[in-house]
Amino acid sequence: MNILYTVFAIAMISLSMLLSGCEEQAVQTLPERAWTLTWSDDFEGIAGSSPDKLKWTYDIGTGNNGWGNSELEYYTNRPSNVQLNGEGQLVITARKESFSGSGYTSARIKTQGLFSQTYGRFEARIKTPTGPGIWPAFWLLGDNIPEVSWPQCGEIDIMEQRGQEPSVTHGTVHGPGYFGGNAKTKAFGLLTGRFDMDFHVYAIEWGEDYIDFFIDDFLYHRIQPNDLTGEWVFNKPFFIILNVAVGGNYVGYPTTGTPFPQSMIIDYVRVYKKS
């Protein structure tokens, strides 16, 4: 599919969008970048149906030590945790329920083995859930993870949020020498409103020697090889992951004030290469 998509990056956007207390970064004037669509999902289908099996597969279970993060959920492929809503959107829902030894269920879908790409623009329009211990994410992992494991494979977190901080989102990379608590990351906050109240477009534009992080086409974070304390491993194909975790080292744990169920609504996911 050859659909030309042109992004005019950062022009006269007010720095008042930055939350007081978050680290500020000067607006950068980028060259015009022209993009050609290479992969997309607009989640068309009847309500209650599963996502397209030609585009998405699943992680199932609790992983190793809660997916390495002490998470509490059991990931399933059940419609109660992941389904199309019949309105051109995908819904991933975390639920408080007893299931296979876990106290919560949710879903984690991925394009591993079905689609991956080196460089380009990766974007999704998402309305995120909220509440203490809720951890929504839109992210990428290196295709070579079965051979080299994490963090050598590299990880790009296009969007991850702590549910107890609904006005703040984070863009992060992990790799050898800079992972976990030492990852290269930056927060972006809204001066007014919350990310769970409306849809926002989360994106990266990724090249041989840079990764630019955007929210609603506002560039708030740029990472280059010299910014890292280890090897730059972002020069190979990466696949896409969408999930809602419950609990874990990054967000802490749900409280009595955390409402359930909690849903992340994804309007679309699109990937482009430079034209």
Phi, psi and omega in degrees: 000120180254090177247116181281127181232123183246128179252121173264108189278141166038099177221112173055048178259131188292136176288355177293349176292340183282135179291135176303128180103337175281147179299131181270149174226134182298144175295130179257136176272114182260155174293156174300131179243126180256135187234148174243128182296132178244335182201145177199161170216121177258006172056043174279137179160173183283151180301136179091353181276161181278158176297158184305118183289346175278349182244332187229144169232187191229149158266135184238139173104204183250359179064192178270112181056052180062050180059033177078002185235008184061035177289159187255345189277158167253119180278133179233175171247021181287146176303332179293341178253334180208121181199160169283148181259004179081000179242024180076034180218153174256139180238121173253123188238127172267132183234146173269105182198153178278125183206117176050041176089356178254157180265358182216154171233158176195197179216150177221111182250155186207161178258013182305129181081352182243323178203137170206163183205148173259123178068167178119193177250124176246126183216154174212144175258117193222144166248120190266156174278176183213170179120146179307132178085003178263133190225085175279149182206148172229114192207172183231146172232148179295138180304332186273016181302326178295332183271321188247350181067175178265139012263004183301330180291335183088148178217135176239112178266098181293321176212127163216145185225147169268123185300336179280355177234070190289353178258006185233138173232164185228142172241130194212150166235146175237145177192185182297118181094352179211080183216167181059232180291349179254014179296157176274114189217163173208143179261148173230131181234153175271135177291324175226153178083179182220153182291338180278355183270346184201170176280144174223151178263118179254131187209156163236152166240122196233127177231188185300326184226030176198154166225117179257132181254133183232148163233120182051043179065018172261119179282117181242353185204132173231133177239133177231164184307322182290346179281347189261155180262012179208192185294139172281112185247023186254053181226039181207172182294143174235148175251167189259144174226140171231131179201163170234110177269160175237119182075182180123168185300328186284326187244348189080201190238155179301153177243178176295343178268001179278116181282144174227150359286163178234129185238138168258127183251122182249119182280320176196161168229132182222144179229138183230157167242157177300136179288000000 
